[in-house]
Amino acid sequence: MRIIDYSEFEDYWKTVSRHGEDSALTEAVGRVIDAVRCEGDAAVRRFAAQFDKSAPETLEASPDCVRAAYQKLERDKPELHWALSLAAVHIRRFAEQQKAQFVDFEYQMADGLVTGQRVIPVRRAAIYAPAGRFPLISTVLMGVIPALLAGVEELIVASPPLENGLPDERVMAAVYLAAAGAGNVRLFAMGGAQAIAALALGTETVPRVDVIAGPGNKYVATAKRLLYGETGIDFIAGPSDVLIIADAPNANADIIAADMLAQAEHDPDARARALVPDRAFAALLAARLEARLDGLPTAGTARASLDAGGLIITYTAREEAVSIANAIAPEHLELQVAEPALWIPRLRNYGSLFIGSLAVEALGDYSAGINHTLPTGGSARFTGGLSVRHFLKTLTTLRCSPGAGYDDACRAAQIIAQAEGLTAHAESAAIR
């Protein structure tokens, strides 16, 4: 575990904060996209045979299979059924509050000028639910529920097939639970870049969608990047990360270590970092990390993550810690400090903020209601996490009638158009 001081951070960050494009990865994913564009379902099956656990002849899982998976979960795993049901209720309530913030309106700008907006959902959207190292059951709830609350007419869920040609049973059960009886949610057994290409371009059996949301590995992320424009995306997600700000003696080193390991066990590329006020606490935290690694079933992955990019940074003043946090722009930002109110107004770059030692990130990941699909790799500088808004379009409107305000606006339009050299624009305003 690397420990550095605030004075060393800038030089350190220059070496890790920028990543060049992987040309080999881009080329490989580009070939997958081109094949799906030309061959459709056949290419999806061929790449499934190469990369997934099976290549199902029928890509879509039947509604009966999805319902049966849910019934099996309800019968055989009642605790998991209860937990997913509670999470779904919370996610739905939070999404309802988000949806209420998007409203239609009209506003009279001036005499004869009435402006407005309509907020409408995209017609068809897709949620990608990864199932590589771990089947992300919760991702289904986090994507499907906000999309349906937004009013999406048709929703596609894609998740990689297992040996039986179907997605993980728990993923299927989560689809049924999240749909809450809606008949407009379909599940396809496909994963990787080929799934993103099929959703963005459409095939014989896979409908072309307007928006694709959900996390995935580097192949999925690259496919979303390359296909943006042919379809909408939420954002390009990379390896998960957390930054924890502590101010000893109020902070608990064991809790911070537990939270760092919860992030590190995701993937060797995941990044767990902490900001602490002195070297003594940094050493204590490093020791607690080592102690907690012993006996952890995912210790191999967690240790690889910590060795590659785990970091403890010491600071001497709040301003230093805030500056570093805003520079890192973490996916998850934890505040384990005595007076959070002194910190919050100055923290502006994060996916989700977890305030106080009781606000464990796992609640955000699973059951509190906020969304766990969040911007990574510093992209929290310019975007927020997945929400109802990703499935909505804000459409502006203009109604005009004779009036002084209308006349002034037409005259201003003509003057600006002439200044830009666009004479036809000016004449189209003048002819009225």
N, C-alpha and C positions, 0 to 999 in steps of 0.2 A: 504494500500500500504506500503510494507516494504521498509525502507531506511537503507542502511548500508554503511560503509566506506570501502575503499580499503583494510585496514588492517584486516577487518572481512571477506573478500570475500573467502579466501582459506578455512576457516573452514565451511562457509556457503555452498560452492560448493561441499564439501565432502558429504554433506547430500542430495544433489539433483542430482549430475551429474552421478551417477551410479544407474541403475535399474536392479534388479534381474529378472530372467525369471519368468513369471506368469505360474506356472505349470498347474493350472486349465484351463487357456485360451489355452495353448498348447495342453492339452488333449482334450478339446472340439473341437478345430479346427482339430486335428488329426482324430477324429471320423468322421468329415465331409469329410475329404480327403479320408479316407478309404471307406466310403460309396459311394462316387462318383467313386472311383476306381473300386468298385465291381458292382455298379448298374447303373452307367452312368446317363442318362437323368432323370430316375425315382428319383434318389437321389436329383438331382438339383431341381426338381419340389417339392419334399417333403420338402426340406429345405426352398424353396421359400414360401411355404404355412405357414411355421413356422415363418419366419423372415421378409419376404417382404410383400408388399401390395396385391399381387396376385401370383398365380402359373400358368403361362400361359402354355397351352398344347403344343403350338408351341413356341419354345424358340427364333427362329430367326424372327426378324421383316422384313417384305417384303420390297423390294426396293420401291414399290409403296407407302407404308406407310411413308417411310423416305422422299421420294420426296414430298409427300403431306404436311408433317410437315414443310418442307422448304418453300413451296409455301404459306402456311398459315402464317408463320412468315413474309415473304416478303410482304404479303398483309395486315396483321392486325397489325404488329409491325414494321413499317418501320425504326424507330429509332434504335431498337435493331438489325435489319437486317444490317443497315449501320454500327453500331459499331462492330458487329462481322465480317463483311466483311473487315473493315479497319484493325482490329486485325489480321485477316487471312493473309492479304497482308504483314503486318509487320513480322509476324511469319515466313512466307514463305521466305521472303528476308533474314532474319537472318539465317534461316536453310540453305539457299543456300550458304551463306558465310562460315558456318561451314563445309558443305560438300566439299567445295573447298580446305579445309585444309588436306583432306585425299586423297592421291594420290598413284597410283602405281609407282614403280620405280625398276630399276635394278642397282646394283653397283658392279664394278669389285674389289673384295677384294684383289686379288693377281692374278698372272699369272696362269690361269686355274680355278680360283674360281670366279663365278659370283653369288652374292646374290641378293635377291629382295623381294618385297612384292606386294601382290594383296589386294585391299580393296573391299570387296563385301558385299552386304546386306544379312541378314538372309532371309530365304524364306518366313516365316510366323510369324507375330508378333501380339500382342494384346495390346489394350489400355483399361484400366479400368477407367470408369468415374463415380465417386461416386454420390449418390443422396440421402444422409441421411438427415442431417439438411438442406442442400441447394443443389440443383442440380448444379453440377459444369460444366456448359456449356462450359466455357473457357478451361477446361481440355481436352475436345475433340480436340479442335484446337491445343493445346500444344502438344498433343501426335500424332495425326493423321498426321499432316503436316510434322514434322521431319521424321516420319517413311516413308512416301511416297517419300520425298526428298532423303532419303537414298537409295530408290529403292526396298523396300520390295514388294515382289510379291503379297502377300495376307495379308490383314490386317483385324483383328477382333476387334470390339468395343463391350465392355460389360458394361451394366448399368442396375440397378435394375428396375423391372417392377412396374408401378403404378396399380391402381385398374382395368384399362382396359387391363392389360396384356402387355402393351408396355412401354418403357422408356419414360421419360418426353419429351413432344413434342419439347421443345427447345433443348434438347440433340440430338434428331433425326435430327432436322434442322441443328445443328452444324456439325453433321456427314456428311450430304449432302454437306454443304458448304466447309468443310475441304477437302472432297474427290475431289472437283473441277472436277466432271465428271468422275473420275476414277471408273471403274467397279469392282475393286478388294477390296472394303471395304464393310464388312458385319457387321450388328448390331444384337446383341443378348440381349434379355431382361432377364438378370440374374445378381445377385449381391452377395456380401458377399464372405465368404470363399468358398462356393460351386461354385461360378463363377471362382475363381482362380484355384480351383481343376480341373474343367472341361476344362479350357484352357490349363493347364499344362499337363493333362493326356489324354485329348480327350474323347469324348463320341460318342454315335451313331450319333448325329447331330452337335456336337461342335468339330471343328478341333483342333488337338493338335498344339500348337504354339511353336516357338523357343525362344521367348522373351515376357515377360509380363511387361508393364510399366504403371505407373499411381499411384496416391495416393489412400488412402482408410483408413477405420477405423482400430482398433486394430485387428479385425478378418481377414481382408484382409492382413494387414501387417504380421500377424503370418502365414497365409497360404503361402504367398510369401517366407517367411523365411524357412518354412518346405519343400517347394517344389523346392527350389533352387537346381539345379543339375539335376532335371528332366526337368527343363526349365530354361532359363536365366531370370534375373530380372534387372530392372534399379537399385534399391536400396530399402531398407526397410524404408518407411517413417512413422514417428510418428507425434505427435501433432506439429502444426505450431509454429514458434517462430520468434521474432524480437529483435534486439539489436540496440539501437540508441545512437550514441556518439555525445555529444553536448559540445561546449565550450562557455559558456556565457561570455560576453553579446551578442555574435553574434547569439545565438540560440533563437528560438521562442518557448516558453513553450507551447503555445496553439497548434502549429503545431505538436510538439512532442507528446503531449497528444492525438491528433487526430490519429496519426499514431499508437500509442500504443493500442488505442481502436479498430482500424481497425484489429489488430492482435487478440486482446482479444475476439472479438465477434465471432471468428471462433468456439470456443469450450471451455468448462471449463478447459480443459487440455492445451490449447494454452498458450504460455509464452511471455509476453511483458516486456522488460527490457530496462533500459536506464543508460548510464554513463554520469554523469554531474560533473562539477568542484567544487561545494560547496554545503553545506547544505541549504543555502538560495534558490538557484535555485531548489534544490530537493523538498523543501517545496512548492515552487511556482508550480512546475510540478504536485505534488500530488494534489494541490488545483484545478488545471485546469482539471485534470482527473475527479475529483468529479463533477465539474461544467458541463463537457461535457457528463457525464453519464446521467444527468437529461434529460429526453425526448428521449433518444436513444432507438429505438424499440428493440434492442438486448441487452439492459442494463443488464438483468438478467444473460445472458451468460457471458457478458464482466466482470461484477462485480465478478462472481464466478471465472473467470480466474485470475483476478487481486488479489483477496483475497488468492487464492491458490498458485500463483507463480509469481505475479507481483513484480518487483524489481527495485529500483533506487539505483545506486551505486555512491558514490562520489569518485573522484580521485584528486590528486594534481599535477601530472605530466603526460605528454603524454605517457611515458613509462609504467606507471601503467595502463592506459586505454587500450593500445595496448595489454599488457599482459593478461588482463581480456578478451578482445575480442577474442584473439586467443585461450584462454582456453575454452570459451563458444562455439566457432565455430558455430555462429548462422546461421539459414537458411537465414534470411534477415539481412543485416548489413547496417545501415544508417549512413552516415557521415554528420552531420549538424555542420560543423566547418568552421572557417575562411579560413584556408589554407589546403585543402584536400591533396595537393601534398606532404605535410610533413608527412601525415599519411599512404597513400596508400601503399608505398613500404614495410612497416613493417606489414601490415595486410595480413594474409595468409590463414585464416580459415573462410570461409563463403560460402554460396550458391550463393547469388547475392549481389553485392555492389551497394548501391544507394548513389550517390555523390551529396551533396548539398540539400538545402531545397526544391528545385523544383522537385527533383527526388523522387516523391511520390511512395511508394511501389506498390500502386494500378496500376500504369502504367506497372510495371513488372508483376503483377498478370494477367493483361488483354490485354493491347493494344500496348505496346512499341515494342514487337517482341522477347524479351528475354523470356526464359521458366520459368514458375512458379512452375514446379515440381522439387523441390529442396531437398537436404539432410537436415534432421532434427536431433534433439537429439545429436548434436555434431559430426555427421558423416561427416560434411564438413571438418573435419581434413584429410580425406582420399579419398573423392570423390567429384565430382561436380554435377551439375544439369542435368536433362534430356536433351539430345541433339541428333543430328543425329548419333553420335558415338555409342549410345546404340543399334542401329539397324545395325551396321556394324561389320564385322569381318576382322581383319588384318591377312592375310595368308602369311607366308614367303615361299620363293622359293630358290632353290640351283641348279645351273647348273655347271658342271665340265668338264674340258678338260685337256689333258696332259700339264704339265708346272711345273716350279720350285715351284710356289706357291702351286699348288695342291700337289706336293710331300711333301713339308714341312708340310702342314696341315694334310696329311695322317699319317706322322710320329708322329706328335704331338698327334693325336687322339689315335694312338697305345700306346704311352707312358702313356697318361692319363688313358686310359682304363685298362692297366695293373696295374697302381697304385690303381685303384678302385677295382681290382680283377675281372673284367669283361673280361675274356679271349676271349670269342666269339666276343665281340665288337672289340677287337684288331685284331683278325684274319680276321674279315670281312673287315677291312681297309687294312690289309696287303695283302689279296688275290688279290687285284686289281693291 
